[in-house]
Amino acid sequence: MSFDYDLFVIGGGSGGVRAARVAAQEGAKVALAEEDRYGGTCVIRGCVPKKLMVFASEYAGMVEDAQAYGWDIQPGAFNWDTFKGKLHAELDRLEGVYRNILKNNGVESFDQRAKLADAHTVELADGTRKTAKHILIATGGWPSVPDFPGCELAVTSNEMFTLDKLPESLLIVGGGYIACEFAGIMNGLGVKTTQYYRGAQILRGFDDEARGLISEEMCQAGIDVHLGTNVLEMRRDGDKIRVKSTNGQERLFDKVMYATGRNPNADNLGLEEIGVERGRKGEIVVDEYSQTSVPSVYAIGDVTDRVALTPVAIREAMAFVETVFKGNPTSPDHELIPTAIFTQPEMGTIGLSEEEAGEREPIEVYATSFKPMQQAFAGRAQRVLMKLIVSKETRKVLGCHIVAPGAGEMIQLAGIAVKMGATKEDFDRTVAVHPTMSEELVTLKTPVRSR
């Protein structure tokens, strides 16, 4: 059969653009359709703007610390308009980079929604149909808000980057990393921030000791955290939102942000009509090579609900091209992925938590918590945590968990060692870099407990 393209990609985020570019570089004729902005969640509504907001929110504390170090610096007021203008200029620049990547590699772009008409045909919003030997779906995920009275009054993380002005008070509902990151951001920018989470502790699924420390530090920083608490209903009360919650309180907030989950963005793509299988959460079901139940259709990234991280989507894109266009079947590696959570304090983690590891085999736990030199000198009470989970039998480091300023930078490097299968003795043989926080990872001599 003759097709218009060798590959048609639906979705212009990090995964889709990477797959399109690399396939085109292999000589494939490629097209890509994106109904919104190029760059996807990470560049436009996630990692990049969030990290810039984290940076912005930390400067108030830096000014206080500078005064303790002898600098005659007076704190000023944060100007949201100034920051927002620069933020969106940067996002526009990055979107242009993504567009140029496609253009410079000969990928034809369609700025409109696309759906599948059959196993080899894509229908664009204007009614145009294009055929392709292979179709790749990389449409990502989308934040969801549960259905309850007044739910339409809530915003999600998507809208937090485009606020006309900062609210004086904000309620964040949720206990995952997005909720906790935004709690730190908004608190740091001077917003009176409250967080409700229905569970017993924030950051479910991460190491208990690490998330306990983060929760404690968030409270110390002034975030009003309420655990075991959920929203019953919301209603407009003048220019504010009145929130009734399960803890018996009714409170007024300027804004309410929901961060209670994200769903695969796979609805209304024509998947069911052509026989593409979807899972319980609506995700596109794929095999180890990202192939769906329809052989010509593949899917990568958050829409598959495997590991919802941008670098993982990019790895899946590379494995897809290796499999389909290079004839080298390659399965993306989802094991031992280092991860950073940009809460305040920051967390870096790789491997098993203490709880997970202890359920699998006998382990030793090496950990220390202390006040870091820079912050302690400035009179801050904040603590950091360095923690290694070690197999008693093999001596391999099964998990590494860091709660500290710059934890994301540290875990990237520690992750190399853990991914290589380093033992506790390998860490011990490494000479400490002094004075640093991370030197504690190679000077932990005695386990604090065994399981």
Secondary structure, DSSP 8 states (H G I E B T S, - for coil): ---SEEEEEE--BHHHHHHHHHHHHTT--EEEE-SS-TBHIIIIISHHHHHHHHHHHHHHHHHHHHHHTT---------HHHHHHHHHHHHHHHHHHHHHHHHHTT-EEE-S-EEEEETTEEEETTS-EEEEEEEEE---EEE-----TTGGG-B-HHHHTT-SS--SEEEEE--SHHHHHHHHHHHHTT-EEEEEESSSSSSTTS-HHHHHHHHHHHHHTT-EEEET--EEEEEEETTEEEEEETTS-EEEESEEEE-S-EEES-TTSSHHHHT--B-TTS-B---TTSB-SSTTEEE-GGGGTS---HHHHHHHHHHHHHHHTSS-------SS--EEE--SS-EEEEE--HHHHHHHS-EEEEEEEE--HHHHHTT----EEEEEEEETTT-BEEEEEEESTTHHHHHHHHHHHHHTT-BHHHHHHS---SS-SGGGGGT--S-SEE-
